[in-house]
Amino acid sequence: MAKGSHALVARHVEAALDEAAAHSIASDVVARCLLSEAIRLFKRERSNEDIANELMAAADNLDDEAPLTFIRP
């Protein structure tokens, strides 16, 4: 299910990027808007602390070359 969910969202993100480019809106601006929308959705069912932890976990694992934080010594 997660794979299908990711594909669904990825298609919409690509469409948003295409539309933004047609209006000379930078992909960085789209990314910030998407992040704001993700946080808005998280707030429906999650605490601020839980959202912050989610964002920190994502930030801690930005480097694709490094092992995931939770398995580092």
Backbone as CSV, one residue per row, in Angstrom:
resi,resn,N_x,N_y,N_z,CA_x,CA_y,CA_z,C_x,C_y,C_z
1,MET,0.821,-1.200,0.000,0.000,0.000,0.000,0.861,1.258,0.000
2,ALA,1.946,1.280,0.797,2.793,2.470,0.872,3.395,2.797,-0.491
3,LYS,3.799,1.772,-1.232,4.367,2.003,-2.553,3.340,2.668,-3.465
4,GLY,2.113,2.168,-3.443,1.045,2.752,-4.249,0.732,4.173,-3.820
5,SER,0.756,4.412,-2.516,0.496,5.755,-1.988,1.570,6.722,-2.457
6,HIS,2.811,6.283,-2.381,3.922,7.145,-2.813,3.804,7.475,-4.290
7,ALA,3.479,6.492,-5.110,3.335,6.718,-6.548,2.213,7.709,-6.834
8,LEU,1.108,7.580,-6.124,-0.022,8.490,-6.304,0.402,9.928,-6.000
9,VAL,1.045,10.121,-4.861,1.473,11.467,-4.463,2.552,11.984,-5.415
10,ALA,3.485,11.118,-5.810,4.564,11.536,-6.712,4.003,12.048,-8.040
11,ARG,2.956,11.406,-8.547,2.327,11.877,-9.793,1.765,13.289,-9.620
12,HIS,1.142,13.538,-8.473,0.572,14.865,-8.224,1.670,15.917,-8.031
13,VAL,2.743,15.530,-7.394,3.865,16.459,-7.213,4.452,16.826,-8.572
14,GLU,4.652,15.843,-9.443,5.182,16.129,-10.780,4.239,17.052,-11.548
15,ALA,2.936,16.825,-11.425,1.960,17.704,-12.086,2.042,19.120,-11.517
16,ALA,2.193,19.238,-10.216,2.322,20.554,-9.575,3.592,21.248,-10.049
17,LEU,4.672,20.503,-10.160,5.933,21.092,-10.639,5.803,21.563,-12.086
18,ASP,5.149,20.761,-12.910,4.943,21.156,-14.308,4.102,22.427,-14.398
19,GLU,3.026,22.492,-13.616,2.167,23.675,-13.626,2.909,24.888,-13.087
20,ALA,3.678,24.687,-12.027,4.450,25.793,-11.458,5.468,26.317,-12.469
21,ALA,6.150,25.415,-13.157,7.141,25.830,-14.153,6.472,26.645,-15.261
22,ALA,5.268,26.261,-15.649,4.533,26.998,-16.681,4.198,28.418,-16.225
23,HIS,4.188,28.637,-14.904,3.910,29.963,-14.332,5.167,30.610,-13.758
24,SER,6.321,30.095,-14.143,7.625,30.608,-13.685,7.768,30.595,-12.162
25,ILE,7.224,29.573,-11.532,7.353,29.394,-10.087,8.441,28.347,-9.851
26,ALA,9.425,28.694,-9.052,10.572,27.820,-8.809,10.169,26.557,-8.052
27,SER,10.871,25.473,-8.333,10.594,24.207,-7.652,10.817,24.323,-6.148
28,ASP,11.741,25.182,-5.727,11.980,25.393,-4.303,10.742,25.968,-3.615
29,VAL,10.043,26.860,-4.304,8.810,27.436,-3.765,7.748,26.351,-3.647
30,VAL,7.652,25.500,-4.663,6.700,24.389,-4.626,7.025,23.475,-3.454
31,ALA,8.302,23.185,-3.260,8.715,22.308,-2.155,8.308,22.897,-0.808
32,ARG,8.510,24.202,-0.622,8.107,24.834,0.643,6.603,24.762,0.835
33,CYS,5.854,24.960,-0.233,4.392,24.856,-0.144,3.973,23.431,0.197
34,LEU,4.617,22.445,-0.414,4.308,21.048,-0.115,4.616,20.717,1.338
35,LEU,5.724,21.228,1.839,6.077,21.001,3.242,5.026,21.613,4.161
36,SER,4.587,22.814,3.838,3.536,23.464,4.640,2.256,22.642,4.619
37,GLU,1.913,22.113,3.455,0.706,21.296,3.350,0.863,19.983,4.112
38,ALA,2.044,19.386,4.067,2.281,18.148,4.821,2.112,18.406,6.315
39,ILE,2.648,19.510,6.793,2.511,19.847,8.214,1.036,20.089,8.556
40,ARG,0.325,20.762,7.671,-1.107,20.988,7.896,-1.855,19.658,8.025
41,LEU,-1.518,18.699,7.174,-2.154,17.378,7.248,-1.762,16.638,8.521
42,PHE,-0.477,16.709,8.891,-0.033,16.068,10.140,-0.815,16.612,11.330
43,LYS,-1.064,17.924,11.338,-1.729,18.563,12.481,-3.151,18.063,12.701
44,ARG,-3.737,17.443,11.698,-5.084,16.902,11.854,-5.143,15.816,12.921
45,GLU,-4.050,15.045,13.044,-4.089,13.886,13.938,-2.862,13.716,14.820
46,ARG,-1.886,14.612,14.702,-0.640,14.412,15.441,-0.296,15.651,16.265
47,SER,0.426,15.427,17.340,0.854,16.537,18.194,2.017,17.278,17.539
48,ASN,2.233,18.517,17.986,3.362,19.296,17.480,4.681,18.569,17.744
49,GLU,4.805,17.960,18.923,6.031,17.238,19.258,6.239,16.061,18.304
50,ASP,5.182,15.341,17.997,5.278,14.209,17.085,5.664,14.679,15.677
51,ILE,5.092,15.785,15.245,5.426,16.342,13.934,6.892,16.769,13.914
52,ALA,7.328,17.435,14.965,8.729,17.861,15.048,9.665,16.654,14.989
53,ASN,9.308,15.591,15.686,10.130,14.373,15.653,10.183,13.784,14.242
54,GLU,9.066,13.789,13.551,9.010,13.298,12.167,9.936,14.113,11.276
55,LEU,9.871,15.443,11.407,10.699,16.319,10.592,12.186,16.172,10.938
56,MET,12.484,16.014,12.219,13.884,15.816,12.631,14.426,14.493,12.098
57,ALA,13.617,13.454,12.119,14.046,12.155,11.589,14.337,12.282,10.094
58,ALA,13.492,13.004,9.382,13.734,13.218,7.953,15.024,14.009,7.744
59,ALA,15.229,15.050,8.542,16.433,15.865,8.419,17.693,15.067,8.768
60,ASP,17.588,14.208,9.763,18.739,13.396,10.172,19.137,12.386,9.108
61,ASN,18.237,12.100,8.190,18.496,11.080,7.172,18.533,11.653,5.756
62,LEU,18.940,12.909,5.618,19.008,13.546,4.308,20.115,12.975,3.433
63,ASP,21.216,12.539,4.028,22.358,12.037,3.283,22.095,10.598,2.844
64,ASP,21.871,10.415,1.545,21.582,9.081,1.020,22.772,8.125,1.147
65,GLU,23.970,8.675,1.302,25.177,7.854,1.389,25.457,7.354,2.798
66,ALA,24.897,8.006,3.797,25.167,7.647,5.202,24.144,6.623,5.672
67,PRO,24.549,5.786,6.626,23.573,4.858,7.191,22.479,5.631,7.909
68,LEU,21.312,5.027,8.021,20.214,5.681,8.730,20.620,5.961,10.170
69,THR,20.179,7.094,10.690,20.553,7.542,12.020,20.290,6.494,13.078
70,PHE,19.150,5.838,13.017,18.775,4.915,14.074,19.619,3.645,14.078
71,ILE,20.444,3.418,13.030,21.313,2.238,13.043,22.782,2.610,13.138
72,ARG,23.051,3.897,13.303,24.446,4.316,13.489,24.865,3.986,14.904
73,PRO,26.177,3.673,15.099,26.644,3.355,16.476,26.586,4.546,17.397
